[in-house]
């Protein structure tokens, strides 16, 4: 049996994969904080559902619509959900293929805070600079 928090977060990944930011917003808490590490153009903290939608919109614009997030594995406890993903994009003649782990703090059946950790922050920063 899959943990309900894993199902919730997986539905968010499915929404992103289909470009359905309205469906993504439905799994996010009103006051979500979305932490994107690094020093690139998309790095920083995004606040609220609108902030997360802004993040995805900005990333897609910068990558000319090529950004893709592939979910590989997901596990959950009552407090957190852990996802392993690959991020891919093309921009200005550069290609990004980065493995990442996302840690979701789930409260009241919504993603309330998210942190991302990548296999190469340097490569991510270079791509998004």
N, C-alpha and C positions, 0 to 999 in steps of 0.2 A: 504494500500500500504506500502510495506517495504522500509525503507530508503536504498539507494544504498550502503552506508557505512556498514550497517548491513549485506547486501548481500555479500559484499566484505569480511568482516571478517568471516562470516559464511562459505564462501568457503575455507578460510584458515583452519578453524576447520575441515571441511570435508576432506581436504587434509591430515591433521595430522592423522585423524581417519583411513585413508586408507594407511598410511605410504608413501604418495606421496610427498616427500620433494621438488621435482621439481615444483609441482603445488603450494605448499606453497610459494616457492620463488617468484612465479609470482605475488603474492599479496603484496609483501614487497617492500618498497622503497630501492633503492640502498644503501642508507646511514642509514637504520633503526638502532635504538638503542633499544635493548630488555633487560629490567631490571628484573632480577630475585633476589628477596630479600633473606636475610638470610646469614647463615654462612656454608652452606653445600657445597658439591663437585660440585654442578651445579649452585651455587649462583654467582652473578656478572652481569656485563653488557656485552652484546654481540653486536658487531658492524657489520653492513652490512649483506647482505643476507647470505654470507658464515658463518658469526658468528652465525646466528640463526639456520642454518642447523647444525653447530657444536654443539650447545646447544642440539638439539633434538637427534643427533647421540650419544653424550656423555650420556645423560639421559637414552636412550634405552640400551646402553652398560652397564651402571651401574646397570640397572634394568633387565638385561638379557632379553630384548625385551618385558617386561611386562607392560611398562608404557602406560597408556591409558588416554586420555583427553576427557571427555564427556561434551558437550555444553548443558546447560539447558535453558538459556534465553539470549536474545540479544536485545539491544536498541541502537539507534544512533541519533546523532544530526549532524549538518553540520561540526562540529569540532572533535567530539569524538564518539567512539563506546564503549559500556559497555557490557561485557559478564560475565555470571555466569557459572562456570564450576566445575566439580569434576575431580580431578586428582587421578589416582589409579596406584599402582605399587607394586611389590614384590622385595625384595632385602635382601640377607643374612639372611633369616628367618624372616624378618620384612615385615609388610604390611602397605602401605600408602593408606589412603582414605581421601583426603583433599578437602574441598570446597574452591574456590577461585573466586575472581573478577579480571578481566583483563580490563584495560582501554587502548584503542587504540587511538592514535592521528593519524588521517587520513589526508594526504595531497596529492593533485594531484592524487586522486583515488588509493593510496597505503597506507598501514600501515607504518607509519614513526617512531613511537615510542610507546613502550608498557610497562606498569607497571603492576605488579601482586601483589595482596594482598590476603593473605590466612587466613583461620579461626584459624590456629594454626601454627605460625612460628616455635615454639619450636619443634612440632612433625615433621614438614618438615625438620628442621635442623638435628634432630636425625636420621631420615630415610636416608637422603642424606649424612651423615657423615661417 
